[in-house]
Amino acid sequence: GFLDHVALGNEEWNPWEGDEQNELAASQQRYEANLKMIKNARSHLEQTSLRVQIWGKAAIGLYLWQHIFGGQLQPADVTAQWREGGQKAGKTYFSFVTGPSVVPGYFSVEAENVVLVLNGREKAKITYATQWLHYAQTLIQTHKIQHVAVVLLGNEQCNNEWIQPYLKRHGGFINLLFVTYDYALVNEEDIFQWPLGVATYRNFPVVEPSWSMLHDPRAYLCNFLGTVYKNSSRETLMEILKQDGLDKLCWIAAREQWQPQETNESFKNYQDALLQSDLTLCPVGINTECYRIYEACSYGSLPVIEDVMTLGDCGNSSMYHSAPLQLLKTMGAPFIFIKNWKELPAVLEKEKKMSLQEKIQRRKKLIEWYRNFKAWMRQKFINTLENSFLPSDKG
């Protein structure tokens, strides 16, 4: 009945008749294509070849699930004892469980393939992580599960030797290891670099870019809210900012001691600083990679990164000349990399001359890049698991 009126001679002539018919044909095609897609998805769902359960026992698991996978968790309350979510991706159905109630031996293991998210940053955390590995090992030995991958919040100096004996290549049972920072043993075969992401342990949210975030002028050229360690390059940074009165143009809040716990007020301050600054200064801490980089991307504030290697065993410059931040550089991160904070005044000078239109374009590019980066990490993670866990056709 949609086109009947056009066919009647005594009706007004409709100059859009051709368009309407084309549109109708096109929408019919879209409808059929959608129907086909839904049918495929259904048969695909029946063909889910792999079920993977992710046990989130480190806050970095929330970055994986909520930020990279875009997954939901029930209940939404971050203090809940038990939280879970599920998602179909590729040939795999992923379920995610986290919370204090997820304790070895006291929850149901619902898949033959497990991803264990662990914190290996310091001794006490490693002891706890090891208990989980022993539990997984028992499940493998008793044939309750078949494959194990680990996502590891590594040590900031890349001292991750403790996990090596658990890898399959060393006679252990871990098929795949995804590890943060520029770990020298990353080989893209069974050990992969994983992004540090945002500080989910401080409940940093998944940020949806708004119109005003992209288009509004921002009050500050740059921001730095953080701890200034004695004899660190952060002291140099503070001196340079004060020298030329640049600290008046930037949102600077320095403290002398690191605080793990944010107050609501300090967290709101930090988010406002990211939202109100065109640039976010990222001086090195114990490692070059920090949560601030990813948090700035979330709000369209361009990271200015001190691109120097920190002390420890990170980075294998014989294999990766672009360490540190190998992963971000490989993915073409559109950041400003500087070797010394003495370069900052020139960066800020250039910044003052940029038009709002140029800044808007840059914000869009940054937010788009970050979205693509997370999508790429998700795809890589899924492909790697499927290639490793699914039986191959090689006979």
N, C-alpha and C positions, 0 to 999 in steps of 0.2 A: 504493500500500500504506500510505501515511501515515495515512489515516483509517479503515482497515479495522476496527481494534479497537473503534472507537466504535459501529459498526453492529451488532456481535454482541450479542444480547440477554443472554447469560449473562455478558458482561463487566461490570466495574464501570461505573456511570454516570459519565460524564465531564462535570463541570460547565463545562469550558472548550471543549466541542465547538464551540459557535457561534463563539467567539473563534478556535479553530484553523482553522475553515473560512474565516473572514474573513481571518485571517493568511495562509492558503494562497492565497486569491484575490489578496490584496494582494501577496504575494511573487511570484505568477505575473505580475501586472501590472508589478511592478518589473523582473522578469527580462525581460519583453517590451520594456519601456521602455529598459532597458540595451542589449538587443540592437539596438533601433532606433538608439540613440545610437551604438553601435559601428559599425553599418552606415553611419549618417550621417557619422561621423568618417572612415570609410574612403573613402566617396565624396568627402567633403570633402578628404581628403588627396589624392585624385586630382585634386580641383579646386583644389589650391593654386595661386592665381593669380600669386603673387609669390615670388621667391626673393631674399632679402636677405643679403648677407655683411657682417658687422660687423668692421672692422679696429680692434682695441683697441690704440692706440698711446699711451694715457695711462691712468694708474691708475683714473681715473674710469670707464673702460670696465668695470672689474670691478664697480663699484657698479651700473651698468646691467644687466650680465649676471647676476651672482650674487644681488644683493639685489632689484632691481626685477623682473627676469624669472624669478628663482628657478632660473636655469640652472646646469648642472654644467659642469665643465671637465676634460678629460683631457690629460695626467696631472694628478693632484691636486697634485703638487709645485709650489709657487709659484715655485721657481727654474728650472723647466724652460724650455728654449729656445723651445719651441713648445707652445702649449696650445690646445685647440679644444673646441667644444660645438655642439649643434644643438637647435632647438626649433620646434615648429609652433605658431603663434599667429594667430588670426583666419584670414585667407585667405593667410597668409604663412608660408613656411618660413625661419627665421632660422638662419644659422650664424655662429659667433663665433670669430675667431682672434686670438691675442695671444702676446706673448713676443718676446725679442730677435731670433729668427730671421725674424720677419715684417718683411721689408725690401723696399722698392720694387723691383719687377722680379724678385724672387727667390722668389716663392711663387705658387701657382696662383690666379687670379681665377676664382671659381666661380659668380658671379651677375652679372646685368646691373645689379643695384641694390646700391649700396654705402653703408654708414654708416661714416664715418671718425671715430674718437674721438681728439681732439687736445688737447694742452696748449698754451695760449697765455698762460701766466701771466707769462713774462718773455722777454727778447730771445732768449736761446739756444734756448729751447723753441720760440719762434715760427719761428726759422730752420729747425728740424727739421720743424715742422708744415708749413711752406711747401714743403719737398721732397715731402712726401706729397701736398699739393694739386696740385703740378705733375705728379706721377705720375698722379693721378686724372684730371687734365685731359687728359693724353696718351691715357689709356684711353678717355675720352669722344670725343676727336677721331678716334681710330682705330676707333670704334664697338665697342670691346670691352665697354664698360659704357654704360648709358643714363642712370642717375640717381645723384646723390650727395647725401647728407645729412651734416651734420657735427654731432657732439656735442662742444662745446668747453668745456674748463676755462678760463673767461675770466680776465682780469686782475682782481685784487682791487679795483682802482679803476675797472674797466670801460673801460679803454683798449683797445678791441678793433677800432680803425679798420682795422688791417692786413688783416682778413678781408673787409671790405666789398666791395672790388673783385671778389672771387671769387663774390659772390652773384649769382644769376640776374638779380635786379632791377637790378643795376649792370652787366649785360652779361657776367657770369661764368657759372659752371656749377653752383654749389651751389643745389639746389632748396630745402633746408630747413636751418635752423640752430637747434640747441638749445644754449643758452648759460647758464652759471652766473651767479649774482648778479643784482641788479636792473638789468640792462642797459637803458638808456633806450630803445633801439631795438626792444625786444620789442613785437611788434604782433599776435601770435596768428594771423598769416597765413603768413609764411614764417620768422619769428624768434620762438622760444619760450623761456621761462625754464625752466631745468633745475635740479634740486636738486643741491647740492654733495655730499650724502651723507656716508658715513663715510670715514675715512682708509684706503682700501684699500692705499695705498702703504706703510702700516705693518701691513698684513695684518689689519686689523680684521675679525673674522669675521661670518658671518651667524648671528645669535643666535636660537635657538628658545626662546621663553619657557617656563620650567619652573614647576611648582606653587609651589616655594619662592620663586622670584623674585617671584611675584604675592602670596603670602600671608605670608611671614615678616616679622617686625618688622625694621627696618633700624637699624643702630647710630648712624647720623649723620643730622642734619637736612639737611645739604647738603654739597657738595664743590666744590672748585676746585683743579685741578692744572694749572698752566700758567705761562707766562712773564709776569712783571710788567714791562711796558715803562715806561721813565722818563716822567714827566709824563703818564701815561695814566690813564683812569678806573679802570684795574686797581689803581693805587696807592690811589685813593680807596676802592675796595672793600676792600683789605687793611686800611686804617685803620679803616673802619667795623666790620669783623669783630673787630679787636683791641679796639676801644673798649669794647664791652659784653661782652667775653669770649665772643663768639659763635664765635670760632675754636675754642673748646674743644668746641663742639657739632657742628662741621663737620670734614670731612677736607680740610685745606688743605695743599697742597704747592706753594709758589711757587718759581720759579727766575728768574734775571735774564736768561738767554739762551735763545733758542729752540733746541731740539734736534730736527733732522729725524729722527735715527735713535733709535728706542726700543731699550733693552736689553730682554731677556725679562723682567727683574725690574721695570723701570719700566712696561712695558706691563701686566703682571699686576697691579701696584699700581693702575694707572688703571682697569682693568676691575673690580677689587675695590671701588674707590671708587664707581663708578657703581652697582654692585650693592648696596652697603651704605648708600647715601644716598637720602633721599626726594626731594631736589631737586639739580639740577646747575646751578651758576651759570655763565652764559654772557656774560661781559663782551665788549664789542666789541674786535676786534683791528684789523687793517688793513681788514677788512670786518665788518659785523654778523653775516653768516652764517658759521658755522664748523662743522667736522666734529663738534664736541662736541654740538651740538644733536641730530643724528641718532644719535650714539652713545649719548646719554642715553636717547633714545626706545627704542633696542634693549633696554635693561635696565630699562625702566619707571621711570626716574628723571626727574622732571618738569623740563624746562628753564625756568630763570628768566632771561629774556633782556633785556639792556639794549637797549631799542628806540630807538636813535638812528642817524641817517644818518652814515656815515663820509665822510671826505674823498674827493674824486675825482668821477668822472662817472657814478656809479651813481644810479639812481632818477630817475624823471621825475615830479616831484610834481604837474605840471599834469595828467598822465594818470592817475597812480597815487597817490592821496593816502595809501594805506596802505604805501608804501615806507618803510623797508626790509622785506625778507622778504615781499614781495608774494605770492609763490607759497604760502608756508606759511599766511599769513593768509587768502588766498582759499580755501584748503582747510580753514579752520576749526581750525587747530592749537590744541589745548587747553592752551597754555602760559601761564606767568605773564609778562606783558610789563611792564617798569618803565622809567621815563624816567631815573631817577637811583638810584644805589645807596643813597642816604639812605632810600629806601623799604624797604630790605631788613629792618631790624630788625622792622618791623611784619609783614612776610611771615613771618619766622621765629617771631614771637610766635604768630601764627595757627596755624602749623605745629605748635607744641608742644601746642596744644589739640586737634588732630585725633586721632580714635580710629583704631586699627589698621584697623577695618572701613572707615572713610572712605578711608583711604590705599589699601586693597586695591581699592576701587571705582575710585579715581582711576587706579591703575596699570593696571587692566584697560582703562579707557577710553583711556588713553594708548597702550597697546600695540595695541589694536584700531584706534585712529585711524591709527597709523603703518602698520599692515598695509594698511588701506584706502587710505592715501595712496600707498603703493608700487603697489598694484593699479591705482589711478586713473592714475598716471603711466605705467604699462605700457600701459594701454588707450589713453591719449591718444597715446602714442608710435606704437603700431601703427596707430591710426585715421589719424593725420596722414600717416604714410608711405603707407598704402594710398590715401588720398584724393589724394595728390600723385603717386604712382608708377603707379597702375593707370590704364589708359586709361579716360577717362570716356565715358559713353554719349551725350554731347551731340553726337556726330557731328563 
